[in-house]
């Protein structure tokens, strides 16, 4: 293995370990030493690659955020292109938002499970939610809001933003996979059934945005 390849592998090991620990214990409950131990590297190497813990936390968050943004924006642009010159349908916009991230083989991978739990933690955190979610996801989200404006002419910006707030809350709880719905439904619904959750959430959120047109 080349030196460059080895460095890349160690870097990935550190990111994977940090992702797993941050998703379980939050930012304050994790140390660089614990991350280095799980990654089986020296703590100095973790510091060399990423610097202080905050920079590593940002790197963990950014790594998969870029992928999620690409998946969703590609799906959205396809919806907009296929509907032109008419505005896109609300349901198609909402599917483009949810389906690329809640359906597919990646949702069963341990790394993605950890990342989704981390997003759930960050998005519901007073300290982190406004900072990291805005920094890494807002440009893509604004494109979705623009598409919703096209589909819902005349609906106020206030209604659209609150509608997105409800959408985001549903996604955050789905990402967290807390098991709450499993107990509440006596096993009828499972929090790890992301594809099933996607179908129900898309229908519910679509209906919510459509009723704005009738207010």
Secondary structure as GFF3:
##gff-version 3
##sequence-region A 1 215
A	DSSP	alpha_helix	3	25	.	.	.	ID=ss1
A	DSSP	alpha_helix	32	39	.	.	.	ID=ss2
A	DSSP	alpha_helix	43	50	.	.	.	ID=ss3
A	DSSP	alpha_helix	53	83	.	.	.	ID=ss4
A	DSSP	alpha_helix	90	102	.	.	.	ID=ss5
A	DSSP	three_ten_helix	105	108	.	.	.	ID=ss6
A	DSSP	alpha_helix	110	123	.	.	.	ID=ss7
A	DSSP	pi_helix	129	133	.	.	.	ID=ss8
A	DSSP	alpha_helix	134	151	.	.	.	ID=ss9
A	DSSP	alpha_helix	157	176	.	.	.	ID=ss10
A	DSSP	alpha_helix	180	184	.	.	.	ID=ss11
A	DSSP	alpha_helix	194	213	.	.	.	ID=ss12
###
